[in-house]
Amino acid sequence: MGTAVAIAACVASAWAYAVGALVQEHVADRPLRLLLRLPSWWGAVALNGLGGLLHVVALRYGPLSLVQPFGVLTLVVAVPLAAVVARRAVTRLEWHGMALTVAGLGGILVATGSAGVGVLGAGDVIGLLLVTAIALTALAGASGLWVAAAGGIAFGVSSALTQTATVRLTAGDFGLLSLVTALAVAVLATLGLMFTQRSFRAGLSAPLAVGTLTNPVVAAAIGLVLLGEEVAGGRLGLTLALCSAAGAGLGVALLVRASSGPRADLGLRRGQVLRRAPGQPAAPRAQPNRGPAAG
């Protein structure tokens, strides 16, 4: 029953994150001081908050290695939604990318161990926060997809700490470690939101793809190294997990490739004509090259 609740919460969380990402990408070219005045941006923040709450529920009932791969669904949901908003059809390349991503996710879920919900100790939390601070500081001045990777790191570490804080607080543990972990979750989630907002200046699919891959990779590493989570099935399960991860990575790469295709002149290719303002002279027609004039 707990696994079913975790999966349902993950799917709902992916939808909330996907819609929020679309809104964030739409206003990504505006500075933060203007974003703070936009109701639509605050709506995106609210959707991210809803996605975060559902993610907390999922982490309460499922292990980190089960919950985090579902973050890839955010990309799978966002691509068709972006196509609907842009009033275009989903391309064959995008369908192939989504199919590989979902198949890879399914393989990862099959190979996921049956470990219970893990909790980080005090030394693990301190060490993890130090490593994360170093990584995010190094990426703070980066640009492009490196910013998306920074957002994925922040969200991945935040998820691991969220599980620890949720388990401790719901068990009535309100000690210093629980409060510090909860505060770190809030800070990392905010940093993840800011890094992700910056990354969307490069478009939607590519930064979202990098972030949704970095997030589960970081969380899976934490689960395997610090929480004692294991891959089911021994070597066969590990092989399946690696192949599935490669398939999901290929699917994301196809989605990134599809998003990088030229779409700015799509309307012109469909025969639409740009209208000129009244009184504006028409653009001069290009004269055919007739070669040098005859003497």
Summary of the structure (lengths in Angstrom):
residues: 295
radius of gyration: 22.6
end to end distance: 90.2
largest distance: 97.4
contacts: 941
relative contact order: 0.14
helix: 73%
strand: 1%
